[in-house]
Amino acid sequence: MPKTIVMITNFNKIPAVLVSALMVLNSCKTNEVKNEISITYPATKKVDQVDDYFGTPIEDPYRWLEDDNSEETAEWVKQQNEVTFNYLSKIPYREKIKQRLTEIWNFPKYGTPFKKGNYYFMYKNDGVQNQSVLYILNNLYEEPKILIDPNKFSLDGTSALSNFDVSNNGKYAAFSVSKAGSDWKEYYVMELPSGKILSDTLKWIKFSGAAWLGDGFFYTRYDEPKKEAAFSGKNEFAKVYYHRVGTSQSEDFLVYGDDKNPLNSFYAGTTDDESFVYMSENISTSGNALYIKKSNDKNFIKIADGFEYDYDVIDNNNDLLLVLTNDNAPKGRLIAIDTKNPQRKNWKDIIPQKDDVLESVSICNNLLVVKYMKDVQSRMEVYDLNGNFKHEIKLPGVGIVGSFSAKRDDPLAFFSFSTFTAPTSIYKYDIEKNEVSLYKKPEIKFNSDEYETKQIFYKSKDGTKVPMFITHKKGLKLNGNNPTLLYGYGGFNISVTPSFSASKAV
């Protein structure tokens, strides 16, 4: 019988609610499982555990299961798994689905190339590798060479390459390793292009990148916790340090800390020309205060207070700091802050708020490349540094631009692009010619040409105009009789945008 999939989402905090829906209609035959399987669940004991919260008794009879290292909990999990997999193993078409998933999932996946110094870098996964491998290239036409293979970090493949930040001169790279999904990272320094690992080792780093300034970088760390609290204690009193290549972590210079607000976190960055250091202060996942100083100054000055709005530094234009913000602009605007006169009254719009959602800004060849979301799909435009419109970038179809990689002084950029019917491809963009061309397209055992995506609009009960994507096999009649799989989501300012799913392709 025909089969249909639908996905719906909304983009909160935007006056006009954005909703995307994916409907995949496919013709296939399914076998009905007529024989019901009897299930007997193992008994789960209850304990007499009651906690008193301000005079209110709260029963917690399964408290013993919170000890995930106990033999009793391990035995309980074992019994539950026996029930689960005994049931799943009897589903007649499960193995066929597994084989098709394995077949379709095993295709090469490419990351967006990025350039630092005289080298290009690119991530690639051959298909089913636990971790993507980082490659280095002298130019775009030579065979890539493996620089870091995270699959060799651990035998079980659970150690990951979390960050890879290259110095602006291309001499060094700071990279971090995360083990078994932990937020704690250990940082190391590599010489480029040889790949030689230096003696530098930095620990107790969390929620941080490496912001290069000369032959060193800024990073955020916490004090070393007590051994028993390393993975369960609170993260308090984050501090920004500066590390110089070739020295030990004990010699790192403390740049900033706050001994009065233990839960506040800090993140440092540098502008492309390294003339400014900026710092973000956060108390939650959104909203930040912003600080700035010249690279050779000692102290920061606060230029954006409070934690109600987001302030994302793009780069500088001489003494002007270009900042993407939702301050007084729920859909985003790009502003210029004069570092010599940073008071709010002196802020100026470079790209004011528009009807579409401003998602990101990059600088390519000393021009602004601006990505918008319009009706749950990407639009891209080019402006000069003063905010004057130049032209729109013609994208490959109905879909979403993921990462956009560009250098300030280079006319060649790269971006990833995905749709409902085809996996992510990588495109080159020549900003001088305003030309987009395909760079990498993965080969997959799925014929996306047999399917199509169209966008329609409908009104919700409050009158909001809602965009919906419908993806289906070409030639299928949309007569309302096709079974439909529907996915809905709303929250955290997140929209479900056009993207390929191997499981839905199956």
C-alpha positions as CSV (number, residue, x, y, z in Angstrom):
1,M,0.0,0.0,0.0
2,P,1.2,3.6,-0.6
3,K,3.2,5.1,2.2
4,T,3.6,8.8,3.3
5,I,5.9,10.6,5.7
6,V,5.2,14.2,7.0
7,M,7.4,16.4,9.2
8,I,6.3,19.6,10.9
9,T,8.1,22.1,13.0
10,N,7.9,25.7,14.1
11,F,10.4,28.6,14.6
12,N,9.5,30.3,17.8
13,K,10.3,33.9,18.9
14,I,9.6,35.0,15.3
15,P,6.4,37.0,14.9
16,A,5.3,35.0,11.9
17,V,5.5,31.3,13.0
18,L,7.6,29.4,10.5
19,V,6.6,25.8,10.1
20,S,8.1,23.3,7.7
21,A,6.6,20.0,6.9
22,L,8.0,17.0,5.1
23,M,5.8,14.5,3.5
24,V,7.4,11.5,1.8
25,L,5.0,9.4,-0.2
26,N,6.2,6.2,-1.5
27,S,4.7,3.1,-3.1
28,C,5.6,-0.1,-1.3
29,K,4.1,-3.3,0.0
30,T,4.1,-4.1,3.7
31,N,3.6,-7.3,5.5
32,E,1.2,-7.2,8.4
33,V,2.4,-9.1,11.5
34,K,-0.7,-11.2,12.4
35,N,0.8,-13.2,15.2
36,E,0.9,-11.3,18.4
37,I,4.0,-11.9,20.6
38,S,3.4,-12.4,24.3
39,I,5.7,-10.3,26.5
40,T,6.5,-11.0,30.1
41,Y,8.5,-8.2,31.6
42,P,10.9,-8.9,34.5
43,A,9.8,-7.8,37.9
44,T,11.3,-4.5,39.0
45,K,11.6,-4.2,42.8
46,K,10.5,-1.2,44.7
47,V,12.2,0.2,47.7
48,D,10.9,2.3,50.6
49,Q,12.6,5.6,49.6
50,V,10.8,8.9,50.6
51,D,12.4,12.3,50.4
52,D,11.0,15.4,52.2
53,Y,11.1,18.5,50.1
54,F,10.1,21.5,52.3
55,G,7.4,19.5,54.1
56,T,6.2,17.5,51.1
57,P,7.0,13.8,51.1
58,I,8.0,12.5,47.6
59,E,8.2,8.7,47.0
60,D,11.1,7.5,44.9
61,P,10.8,3.6,44.9
62,Y,13.2,3.1,42.0
63,R,16.1,5.1,43.4
64,W,18.3,2.0,43.4
65,L,18.4,2.1,39.6
66,E,20.2,5.4,39.7
67,D,23.4,3.5,40.7
68,D,24.3,2.5,37.2
69,N,27.5,0.8,38.4
70,S,25.9,-1.7,40.7
71,E,25.6,-5.4,39.8
72,E,21.9,-5.3,40.6
73,T,21.3,-2.5,38.1
74,A,23.4,-4.3,35.5
75,E,21.3,-7.5,35.9
76,W,18.1,-5.5,35.6
77,V,19.4,-4.0,32.3
78,K,20.4,-7.4,31.0
79,Q,16.9,-8.8,31.7
80,Q,15.2,-5.9,30.0
81,N,17.4,-6.2,27.0
82,E,16.5,-9.9,26.7
83,V,12.8,-9.0,26.5
84,T,13.4,-6.2,24.0
85,F,15.6,-8.0,21.6
86,N,13.6,-11.2,21.8
87,Y,10.6,-9.2,20.6
88,L,12.5,-7.3,17.9
89,S,14.1,-10.5,16.5
90,K,10.7,-11.9,15.7
91,I,9.7,-9.0,13.4
92,P,9.8,-10.7,10.0
93,Y,11.0,-7.7,7.9
94,R,13.4,-6.3,10.5
95,E,16.5,-7.9,8.9
96,K,15.5,-6.6,5.5
97,I,15.2,-3.1,6.8
98,K,18.5,-3.4,8.6
99,Q,20.3,-4.6,5.4
100,R,18.8,-1.7,3.3
101,L,19.7,0.8,6.0
102,T,23.3,-0.5,6.1
103,E,23.5,-0.3,2.3
104,I,22.1,3.2,2.0
105,W,24.0,4.6,5.0
106,N,27.4,3.5,3.7
107,F,28.2,6.4,1.4
108,P,31.1,9.0,1.6
109,K,30.2,12.2,3.5
110,Y,32.2,15.3,3.0
111,G,32.7,18.4,5.2
112,T,33.0,21.9,3.9
113,P,36.6,22.7,3.0
114,F,38.2,25.7,4.9
115,K,41.4,27.5,4.3
116,K,44.0,28.8,6.8
117,G,47.4,30.1,5.7
118,N,48.4,28.3,2.5
119,Y,46.5,25.1,3.3
120,Y,43.0,23.7,2.8
121,F,41.4,21.4,5.4
122,M,38.5,19.0,4.9
123,Y,36.7,16.3,6.9
124,K,35.6,13.1,5.2
125,N,33.8,10.0,6.4
126,D,34.2,7.0,4.1
127,G,30.7,5.8,5.0
128,V,30.3,4.1,8.4
129,Q,33.4,5.3,10.2
130,N,32.8,6.2,13.8
131,Q,34.6,9.5,13.4
132,S,35.2,11.6,10.3
133,V,38.9,12.0,9.2
134,L,40.6,15.4,8.8
135,Y,42.6,15.9,5.6
136,I,45.0,18.6,4.5
137,L,45.6,19.8,1.0
138,N,48.1,22.2,-0.5
139,N,45.6,23.0,-3.3
140,L,42.1,21.9,-4.3
141,Y,43.4,19.7,-7.1
142,E,45.8,17.4,-5.3
143,E,45.0,14.1,-3.5
144,P,44.1,14.9,0.2
145,K,46.5,13.7,2.9
146,I,45.3,12.4,6.2
147,L,46.2,14.9,9.0
148,I,44.2,13.5,11.9
149,D,42.3,10.2,12.1
150,P,40.2,10.3,15.3
151,N,39.3,6.6,14.7
152,K,42.8,5.8,16.0
153,F,42.3,7.7,19.3
154,S,40.6,4.7,21.0
155,L,39.9,1.1,20.2
156,D,36.1,1.5,20.5
157,G,35.9,4.7,18.4
158,T,34.3,6.8,21.2
159,S,37.1,9.4,21.4
160,A,36.4,12.3,19.1
161,L,38.2,15.2,17.5
162,S,36.1,18.1,19.0
163,N,37.9,21.3,17.8
164,F,40.5,22.1,15.3
165,D,41.6,25.7,15.2
166,V,44.4,26.8,12.9
167,S,46.6,29.9,13.7
168,N,46.1,32.7,11.2
169,N,49.7,32.3,9.9
170,G,49.1,28.6,9.2
171,K,52.0,27.5,11.4
172,Y,50.1,25.6,14.1
173,A,46.8,24.0,14.9
174,A,45.3,23.5,18.3
175,F,43.0,20.5,18.5
176,S,41.0,18.9,21.3
177,V,40.0,15.4,22.0
178,S,36.8,14.4,23.8
179,K,36.6,10.9,25.3
180,A,33.4,8.8,25.5
181,G,31.1,11.8,24.9
182,S,32.4,13.8,27.8
183,D,32.3,17.6,27.6
184,W,35.8,17.7,29.1
185,K,38.5,18.2,26.4
186,E,42.2,17.9,26.3
187,Y,44.0,20.2,23.9
188,Y,47.1,19.5,21.9
189,V,49.2,21.6,19.5
190,M,50.3,20.4,16.0
191,E,52.9,21.8,13.7
192,L,51.7,22.3,10.1
193,P,51.9,20.9,7.6
194,S,54.1,18.1,9.0
195,G,51.4,17.0,11.5
196,K,54.0,16.8,14.3
197,I,52.4,16.8,17.7
198,L,54.2,19.1,20.1
199,S,54.6,18.7,23.8
200,D,51.8,21.1,24.7
201,T,49.0,19.4,26.7
202,L,46.1,21.4,28.2
203,K,43.5,19.9,30.5
204,W,40.2,20.7,32.3
205,I,38.8,22.6,29.3
206,K,35.1,22.7,28.6
207,F,32.9,24.7,26.3
208,S,35.8,26.4,24.6
209,G,37.7,26.9,21.3
210,A,41.2,28.1,20.7
211,A,41.4,31.8,19.6
212,W,44.8,32.4,18.1
213,L,46.9,35.5,18.7
214,G,50.4,35.2,17.3
215,D,52.0,32.0,18.4
216,G,49.5,31.3,21.2
217,F,45.8,31.2,21.8
218,F,43.1,32.0,24.3
219,Y,41.0,29.3,25.8
220,T,38.5,28.7,28.7
221,R,39.2,26.2,31.5
222,Y,38.0,25.3,35.0
223,D,40.1,24.5,38.1
224,E,41.0,20.9,38.3
225,P,38.2,19.1,40.2
226,K,38.6,16.6,42.9
227,K,38.9,13.1,41.4
228,E,35.6,11.8,42.7
229,A,33.7,14.9,41.3
230,A,35.4,15.1,37.9
231,F,32.3,14.0,36.0
232,S,29.5,14.9,38.5
233,G,30.5,18.1,40.2
234,K,29.4,21.6,39.3
235,N,31.3,23.6,36.7
236,E,32.2,26.8,38.6
237,F,34.5,29.8,38.1
238,A,35.4,29.5,34.4
239,K,38.5,31.4,33.5
240,V,40.1,32.6,30.3
241,Y,43.8,31.9,29.8
242,Y,46.4,32.6,27.2
243,H,48.7,29.7,26.2
244,R,51.9,30.2,24.3
245,V,53.1,27.4,22.0
246,G,56.0,25.4,23.5
247,T,55.2,26.2,27.2
248,S,53.5,24.1,29.9
249,Q,49.9,24.8,31.0
250,S,51.1,25.9,34.4
251,E,52.8,28.9,32.7
252,D,49.6,30.0,31.0
253,F,48.5,33.6,31.7
254,L,45.2,34.3,33.4
255,V,43.3,36.8,31.2
256,Y,39.9,37.0,32.9
257,G,37.9,35.4,35.7
258,D,35.0,36.3,38.0
259,D,35.2,35.2,41.6
260,K,31.7,36.5,42.5
261,N,29.6,34.7,39.9
262,P,30.7,31.1,39.9
263,L,28.2,29.9,37.2
264,N,29.0,32.5,34.6
265,S,31.0,31.2,31.6
266,F,33.4,33.1,29.2
267,Y,34.5,32.6,25.7
268,A,37.3,34.6,24.0
269,G,37.9,35.3,20.3
270,T,40.1,37.3,18.1
271,T,39.5,39.3,14.9
272,D,41.0,38.1,11.6
273,D,43.7,40.7,11.7
274,E,44.3,40.0,15.4
275,S,44.0,43.6,16.3
276,F,41.1,43.0,18.7
277,V,40.3,40.4,21.4
278,Y,36.6,40.0,22.3
279,M,35.0,38.0,25.0
280,S,31.5,36.7,25.5
281,E,30.0,36.2,29.0
282,N,27.1,33.7,29.3
283,I,24.8,32.5,32.0
284,S,22.7,30.1,29.9
285,T,22.4,28.8,26.3
286,S,21.2,32.2,24.9
287,G,22.0,35.8,25.6
288,N,25.4,37.1,26.4
289,A,27.4,40.2,27.5
290,L,30.2,41.3,25.2
291,Y,33.6,42.7,26.0
292,I,36.4,44.1,23.8
293,K,40.0,45.2,24.0
294,K,42.8,45.9,21.7
295,S,45.3,43.0,21.5
296,N,48.0,44.9,23.3
297,D,45.7,46.4,26.0
298,K,45.5,44.8,29.5
299,N,41.8,45.2,30.4
300,F,38.5,44.5,28.6
301,I,35.7,47.1,28.3
302,K,32.1,46.0,28.3
303,I,30.2,47.1,25.2
304,A,27.0,45.1,25.5
305,D,25.5,44.4,28.9
306,G,22.9,41.9,30.2
307,F,22.0,38.4,29.0
308,E,18.7,39.1,27.1
309,Y,20.2,39.4,23.6
310,D,22.8,37.6,21.5
311,Y,25.9,39.4,20.3
312,D,28.0,37.5,17.8
313,V,31.2,39.2,16.6
314,I,31.7,38.6,12.9
315,D,35.0,40.6,12.4
316,N,36.2,44.2,12.4
317,N,36.3,46.8,9.7
318,N,39.2,48.9,10.9
319,D,38.0,50.3,14.3
320,L,34.5,49.2,13.7
321,L,33.4,45.9,15.2
322,L,30.8,44.1,13.1
323,V,28.3,42.3,15.3
324,L,25.3,40.1,14.4
325,T,22.6,40.6,17.1
326,N,18.9,40.2,17.9
327,D,19.0,43.2,20.1
328,N,15.9,45.2,19.1
329,A,15.7,42.9,16.1
330,P,14.1,39.5,16.7
331,K,14.9,38.4,13.1
332,G,18.5,39.6,13.4
333,R,20.5,42.6,12.2
334,L,24.2,43.4,11.6
335,I,25.5,46.4,13.4
336,A,28.8,48.3,13.6
337,I,30.2,49.3,17.0
338,D,32.9,51.9,17.0
339,T,35.5,50.6,19.4
340,K,36.6,54.1,20.2
341,N,33.0,55.2,21.0
342,P,31.3,51.9,21.9
343,Q,28.2,53.4,23.7
344,R,24.9,52.1,22.5
345,K,23.8,55.5,21.2
346,N,26.7,55.2,18.6
347,W,25.7,51.8,17.3
348,K,24.9,51.8,13.6
349,D,23.0,49.4,11.4
350,I,25.0,47.9,8.6
351,I,22.2,45.5,7.5
352,P,18.9,46.3,9.3
353,Q,16.3,43.7,10.3
354,K,14.2,42.5,7.3
355,D,11.2,40.2,6.9
356,D,13.5,37.1,6.6
357,V,15.5,35.7,9.4
358,L,19.2,36.7,9.3
359,E,21.1,33.5,10.3
360,S,24.7,34.2,9.6
361,V,27.2,36.7,8.1
362,S,30.7,35.8,6.6
363,I,33.3,38.0,5.0
364,C,34.6,36.8,1.7
365,N,37.0,38.9,-0.5
366,N,36.1,41.9,1.7
367,L,32.4,41.5,1.0
368,L,29.6,40.4,3.4
369,V,27.9,37.1,2.5
370,V,24.6,37.0,4.3
371,K,22.5,33.9,4.9
372,Y,18.8,34.3,5.4
373,M,16.0,31.8,6.2
374,K,12.9,32.5,4.1
375,D,9.9,30.2,4.4
376,V,12.2,27.5,5.9
377,Q,14.7,27.5,3.1
378,S,18.0,29.4,2.6
379,R,18.6,32.6,0.7
380,M,22.0,34.2,0.3
381,E,22.9,37.8,-0.6
382,V,26.2,39.8,-0.9
383,Y,26.8,43.3,0.4
384,D,29.8,45.5,0.7
385,L,31.2,46.3,4.2
386,N,29.0,49.4,4.4
387,G,25.8,47.4,3.9
388,N,25.2,48.2,0.2
389,F,23.4,45.4,-1.6
390,K,25.5,43.8,-4.4
391,H,23.6,40.7,-5.6
392,E,21.9,37.5,-4.6
393,I,23.6,34.1,-4.8
394,K,21.6,31.6,-6.9
395,L,21.4,28.4,-4.9
396,P,21.3,24.9,-6.4
397,G,17.6,24.3,-5.5
398,V,15.1,24.2,-2.6
399,G,17.2,23.4,0.4
400,I,19.4,24.6,3.3
401,V,22.9,26.0,3.2
402,G,24.7,24.5,6.2
403,S,28.3,25.6,6.8
404,F,29.7,28.5,4.7
405,S,33.5,28.7,4.6
406,A,35.4,31.8,3.4
407,K,38.5,33.8,3.9
408,R,38.4,37.6,4.1
409,D,41.0,38.1,1.4
410,D,40.0,35.2,-0.9
411,P,37.3,35.3,-3.6
412,L,36.7,31.5,-3.4
413,A,34.3,30.2,-0.8
414,F,32.6,26.8,-0.1
415,F,29.3,25.9,1.3
416,S,27.3,22.7,2.0
417,F,23.8,22.3,0.6
418,S,21.2,19.7,1.5
419,T,17.6,18.8,0.4
420,F,15.0,16.3,1.3
421,T,15.8,14.0,-1.5
422,A,19.6,14.2,-1.8
423,P,22.5,14.0,0.8
424,T,24.6,17.0,1.5
425,S,26.8,18.2,-1.4
426,I,29.6,20.7,-1.3
427,Y,29.7,23.7,-3.6
428,K,32.3,26.2,-4.6
429,Y,31.4,29.9,-4.9
430,D,33.4,32.5,-6.8
431,I,32.3,35.8,-5.4
432,E,33.9,37.9,-8.2
433,K,32.0,36.0,-10.9
434,N,29.0,35.3,-8.6
435,E,29.1,31.7,-9.8
436,V,28.2,28.5,-7.9
437,S,29.7,25.1,-9.0
438,L,29.6,21.6,-7.6
439,Y,32.7,20.5,-5.7
440,K,31.8,17.2,-4.0
441,K,28.7,15.1,-4.4
442,P,28.4,11.8,-2.5
443,E,27.5,8.7,-4.3
444,I,24.6,6.9,-2.7
445,K,22.5,3.9,-3.6
446,F,19.3,5.9,-3.8
447,N,17.9,7.6,-7.0
448,S,16.9,11.0,-5.9
449,D,15.8,11.9,-9.4
450,E,12.7,9.7,-8.9
451,Y,11.4,12.1,-6.2
452,E,10.4,15.7,-6.0
453,T,9.9,18.4,-3.4
454,K,7.4,21.2,-3.6
455,Q,6.4,23.9,-1.2
456,I,2.8,24.9,-0.4
457,F,1.3,27.3,2.1
458,Y,-1.7,27.0,4.4
459,K,-3.2,29.0,7.2
460,S,-3.2,27.9,10.8
461,K,-6.3,28.5,12.9
462,D,-4.9,31.8,14.1
463,G,-4.3,33.0,10.5
464,T,-0.6,32.5,10.4
465,K,0.7,31.6,7.0
466,V,2.5,28.3,7.3
467,P,5.0,26.9,4.7
468,M,5.0,23.2,4.1
469,F,7.3,21.0,2.0
470,I,5.8,18.0,0.4
471,T,8.3,15.4,-0.9
472,H,7.0,12.4,-2.9
473,K,7.6,10.0,-5.7
474,K,7.2,11.7,-9.1
475,G,3.8,10.9,-10.7
476,L,2.1,10.2,-7.4
477,K,-1.4,11.6,-7.2
478,L,-1.9,13.9,-4.2
479,N,-5.5,12.9,-3.7
480,G,-5.6,12.6,0.1
481,N,-5.6,8.8,0.0
482,N,-1.8,8.2,0.6
483,P,-0.9,7.1,4.1
484,T,1.3,9.7,5.8
485,L,4.1,9.7,8.3
486,L,4.0,13.0,10.2
487,Y,6.7,14.5,12.3
488,G,6.1,17.7,14.4
489,Y,8.4,19.8,16.6
490,G,8.4,23.2,18.1
491,G,10.6,24.9,20.6
492,F,14.0,26.4,21.3
493,N,13.9,28.7,18.2
494,I,14.5,25.6,16.0
495,S,13.0,24.8,12.7
496,V,13.1,21.5,10.9
497,T,14.7,22.5,7.6
498,P,15.2,20.6,4.3
499,S,17.7,17.8,4.9
500,F,18.3,14.3,3.7
501,S,17.5,11.4,5.9
502,A,18.8,7.9,5.0
503,S,16.1,6.3,7.2
504,K,13.3,8.1,5.4
505,A,14.9,7.2,2.0
506,V,14.6,3.5,3.0
